[in-house]
C-alpha cells in the first residue's frame, strides 16, 4: 500500500496522475486551523513579520496523522519542525 497525501486533495498515486493530467493547482487559502492569516498578511508585505501571500499549498488532513517514525524523525522534531 502506498500512502500519498498532497495539496489539492491528492490521496493516491492515481489521484496524483489525474491531478497532473487535468493540470490542476494545489494552491489554496490558509486553513483556519493552521494559523490566522489576517494576523500575518499584508498585500504589500512591507512590514516586518508579515507576508504578501494569503495562501499556499496545504494538505487538508490533520497533519498530526504524519507517521514520523516511519521516516526516522523523532517526535520532538516532527512536532516543532526542528
N, CA, C and O of each residue as an XYZ file, in Angstrom:
328
protein
N       0.837     -1.183      0.000
C       0.000      0.000      0.000
C       0.880      1.243      0.000
O       1.880      1.307      0.715
N       0.508      2.208     -0.790
C       1.263      3.444     -0.909
C       0.471      4.578     -0.288
O      -0.692      4.802     -0.622
N       1.121      5.291      0.625
C       0.484      6.468      1.214
C       0.885      7.687      0.400
O       2.049      7.856      0.036
N      -0.070      8.508      0.128
C       0.177      9.684     -0.690
C      -0.775     10.785     -0.229
O      -1.989     10.660     -0.384
N      -0.241     11.835      0.324
C      -1.055     12.968      0.762
C      -0.394     14.232      0.243
O       0.703     14.594      0.670
N      -1.063     14.893     -0.672
C      -0.507     16.094     -1.284
C      -1.565     17.184     -1.359
O      -2.759     16.888     -1.295
N      -1.150     18.438     -1.493
C      -2.120     19.511     -1.684
C      -2.999     19.231     -2.903
O      -2.577     18.568     -3.851
N      -4.210     19.740     -2.861
C      -5.147     19.514     -3.956
C      -5.987     18.269     -3.754
O      -6.566     17.742     -4.705
N      -6.055     17.794     -2.511
C      -6.820     16.596     -2.153
C      -6.318     15.339     -2.854
O      -7.104     14.436     -3.138
N      -5.030     15.269     -3.134
C      -4.425     14.082     -3.721
C      -4.150     13.087     -2.602
O      -3.448     13.403     -1.642
N      -4.708     11.875     -2.727
C      -4.573     10.877     -1.676
C      -4.047      9.536     -2.183
O      -3.949      8.577     -1.417
N      -3.715      9.469     -3.448
C      -3.196      8.217     -4.001
C      -2.398      8.530     -5.261
O      -2.528      9.617     -5.824
N      -1.571      7.584     -5.709
C      -0.852      7.806     -6.962
C      -1.793      8.033     -8.152
O      -1.482      8.825     -9.042
N      -2.928      7.350     -8.174
C      -3.872      7.575     -9.282
C      -4.513      8.963     -9.181
O      -4.773      9.599    -10.202
N      -4.769      9.436     -7.953
C      -5.251     10.820     -7.779
C      -4.219     11.809     -8.309
O      -4.568     12.785     -8.973
N      -2.952     11.553     -8.014
C      -1.880     12.440     -8.469
C      -1.834     12.457     -9.995
O      -1.719     13.520    -10.605
N      -1.923     11.284    -10.604
C      -1.890     11.216    -12.055
C      -3.046     12.020    -12.660
O      -2.847     12.791    -13.599
N      -4.243     11.837    -12.122
C      -5.415     12.566    -12.614
C      -5.242     14.069    -12.417
O      -5.585     14.864    -13.292
N      -4.712     14.441    -11.269
C      -4.450     15.845    -10.935
C      -3.520     16.472    -11.977
O      -3.758     17.581    -12.456
N      -2.459     15.740    -12.315
C      -1.499     16.241    -13.292
C      -2.089     16.290    -14.699
O      -1.849     17.240    -15.445
N      -2.844     15.286    -15.051
C      -3.461     15.249    -16.381
C      -4.447     16.403    -16.575
O      -4.584     16.940    -17.675
N      -5.128     16.773    -15.494
C      -6.097     17.871    -15.565
C      -5.451     19.240    -15.361
O      -6.129     20.267    -15.377
N      -4.132     19.239    -15.168
C      -3.346     20.469    -14.993
C      -3.915     21.354    -13.891
O      -4.052     22.567    -14.051
N      -4.241     20.717    -12.768
C      -4.794     21.441    -11.624
C      -3.688     22.077    -10.800
O      -2.507     21.790    -10.997
N      -4.077     22.932     -9.885
C      -3.154     23.535     -8.927
C      -3.606     23.168     -7.518
O      -4.803     23.158     -7.229
N      -2.667     22.874     -6.661
C      -2.972     22.562     -5.270
C      -2.981     23.791     -4.385
O      -3.137     23.677     -3.169
N      -2.817     24.955     -4.971
C      -2.777     26.185     -4.188
C      -4.174     26.533     -3.683
O      -5.168     26.381     -4.394
N      -4.223     27.003     -2.440
C      -5.495     27.394     -1.860
C      -5.301     28.312     -0.672
O      -4.170     28.656     -0.328
N      -6.386     28.710     -0.045
C      -6.292     29.599      1.120
C      -5.709     28.866      2.327
O      -5.717     27.637      2.388
N      -5.211     29.633      3.273
C      -4.685     29.063      4.517
C      -5.853     28.498      5.319
O      -6.806     29.224      5.602
N      -5.802     27.217      5.693
C      -6.873     26.662      6.525
C      -6.923     27.386      7.875
O      -5.879     27.615      8.487
N      -8.111     27.744      8.343
C      -8.237     28.496      9.601
C      -7.612     27.787     10.801
O      -7.207     28.442     11.761
N      -7.528     26.456     10.757
C      -6.963     25.738     11.901
C      -5.434     25.711     11.889
O      -4.831     25.195     12.830
N      -4.799     26.247     10.861
C      -3.337     26.296     10.810
C      -2.805     27.539     11.506
O      -2.008     27.448     12.441
N      -3.249     28.691     11.045
C      -2.895     29.960     11.688
C      -3.811     31.051     11.158
O      -4.467     30.886     10.129
N      -3.845     32.148     11.864
C      -4.706     33.267     11.491
C      -4.005     34.113     10.433
O      -3.145     34.933     10.756
N      -4.372     33.913      9.183
C      -3.717     34.628      8.086
C      -3.902     36.135      8.216
O      -3.036     36.899      7.789
N      -5.006     36.573      8.795
C      -5.249     38.011      8.928
C      -4.192     38.690      9.786
O      -3.938     39.886      9.638
N      -3.576     37.929     10.682
C      -2.547     38.497     11.547
C      -1.173     38.563     10.906
O      -0.263     39.187     11.452
N      -1.008     37.913      9.732
C       0.316     37.844      9.116
C       0.342     38.279      7.653
O       1.382     38.189      7.000
N      -0.786     38.748      7.134
C      -0.859     39.102      5.721
C      -0.958     40.606      5.517
O      -1.739     41.292      6.177
N      -0.152     41.100      4.593
C      -0.239     42.484      4.128
C       0.013     42.444      2.622
O       1.037     41.913      2.192
N      -0.884     42.984      1.818
C      -0.715     42.911      0.364
C       0.642     43.418     -0.127
O       1.188     42.906     -1.104
N       1.168     44.410      0.548
C       2.460     44.961      0.137
C       3.631     44.193      0.746
O       4.735     44.218      0.202
N       3.399     43.510      1.870
C       4.479     42.800      2.533
C       5.585     43.723      2.989
O       6.752     43.333      3.029
N       5.219     44.953      3.334
C       6.202     45.985      3.640
C       6.504     46.144      5.123
O       7.228     47.059      5.516
N       5.953     45.256      5.951
C       6.216     45.339      7.383
C       6.934     44.078      7.837
O       6.794     43.016      7.231
N       7.690     44.205      8.890
C       8.384     43.059      9.445
C       7.376     42.074     10.033
O       6.425     42.480     10.701
N       7.582     40.799      9.787
C       6.722     39.770     10.366
C       5.462     39.467      9.579
O       4.611     38.713     10.051
N       5.322     40.034      8.388
C       4.144     39.752      7.567
C       4.588     39.182      6.217
O       5.757     39.261      5.840
N       3.628     38.612      5.511
C       3.906     38.096      4.175
C       2.911     38.684      3.191
O       1.836     39.143      3.577
N       3.273     38.668      1.928
C       2.397     39.254      0.918
C       1.662     38.185      0.099
O       1.226     38.453     -1.020
N       1.529     37.006      0.642
C       0.735     35.940      0.031
C      -0.291     35.471      1.052
O       0.023     35.335      2.234
N      -1.510     35.225      0.601
C      -2.563     34.836      1.549
C      -3.004     33.388      1.378
O      -4.116     33.022      1.757
N      -2.138     32.576      0.814
C      -2.462     31.162      0.625
C      -1.197     30.348      0.482
O      -0.098     30.824      0.764
N      -1.364     29.129      0.045
C      -0.222     28.256     -0.126
C      -0.680     26.872     -0.560
O      -1.766     26.706     -1.114
N       0.149     25.905     -0.305
C      -0.117     24.522     -0.679
C      -0.257     23.707      0.603
O       0.739     23.344      1.227
N      -1.484     23.424      0.985
C      -1.767     22.794      2.264
C      -2.424     21.438      2.080
O      -3.261     21.248      1.197
N      -2.036     20.513      2.918
C      -2.707     19.223      2.991
C      -3.912     19.420      3.890
O      -3.787     19.956      4.991
N      -5.063     18.996      3.435
C      -6.306     19.263      4.176
C      -6.542     18.305      5.333
O      -7.462     18.507      6.125
N      -5.741     17.285      5.439
C      -5.918     16.330      6.527
C      -5.176     16.809      7.770
O      -4.345     17.715      7.712
N      -5.495     16.186      8.877
C      -4.840     16.518     10.143
C      -3.362     16.134     10.049
O      -3.029     14.952      9.953
N      -2.484     17.129     10.077
C      -1.052     16.861      9.929
C      -0.485     16.057     11.094
O       0.629     15.541     11.009
N      -1.245     15.950     12.179
C      -0.790     15.133     13.310
C      -0.850     13.645     12.990
O      -0.347     12.827     13.761
N      -1.459     13.284     11.863
C      -1.521     11.889     11.446
C      -0.217     11.425     10.777
O      -0.076     10.247     10.450
N       0.728     12.344     10.573
C       2.011     12.034      9.939
C       2.742     10.963     10.737
O       2.874     11.080     11.955
N       3.213      9.930     10.068
C       3.912      8.818     10.714
C       5.409      9.111     10.733
O       6.169      8.602      9.909
N       5.816      9.942     11.690
C       7.210     10.365     11.759
C       8.178      9.210     11.998
O       9.307      9.256     11.511
N       7.774      8.188     12.727
C       8.663      7.057     12.998
C       9.039      6.327     11.715
O      10.169      5.857     11.581
N       8.112      6.227     10.779
C       8.383      5.573      9.506
C       9.550      6.245      8.781
O      10.348      5.576      8.126
N       9.643      7.564      8.902
C      10.689      8.328      8.231
C      11.915      8.560      9.128
O      12.840      9.268      8.731
N      11.927      7.976     10.320
C      13.063      8.119     11.222
C      13.166      9.499     11.846
O      14.262      9.946     12.184
N      12.040     10.180     12.002
C      12.019     11.515     12.593
C      11.442     11.400     14.006
O      10.352     10.858     14.192
N      12.175     11.910     14.999
C      11.686     11.781     16.371
C      10.478     12.690     16.612
O      10.219     13.618     15.845
N       9.759     12.408     17.677
C       8.519     13.141     17.972
C       8.757     14.635     18.144
O       7.962     15.445     17.667
N       9.830     15.008     18.813
C      10.107     16.428     19.042
C      10.274     17.169     17.717
O       9.650     18.207     17.498
N      11.116     16.634     16.837
C      11.359     17.300     15.563
C      10.105     17.341     14.692
O       9.860     18.333     14.006
N       9.313     16.273     14.716
C       8.082     16.243     13.920
C       7.070     17.258     14.448
O       6.315     17.848     13.675
N       7.057     17.457     15.749
C       6.109     18.384     16.356
C       6.496     19.842     16.157
O       5.649     20.689     15.878
N       7.786     20.122     16.306
C       8.229     21.516     16.295
C       9.014     21.905     15.061
O       9.464     23.048     14.977
N       9.202     21.018     14.101
C       9.854     21.347     12.839
C      11.312     21.739     12.968
O      11.784     22.627     12.258
N      12.015     21.098     13.848
C      13.434     21.413     14.048
C      14.292     20.813     12.955
O      15.512     20.980     12.967
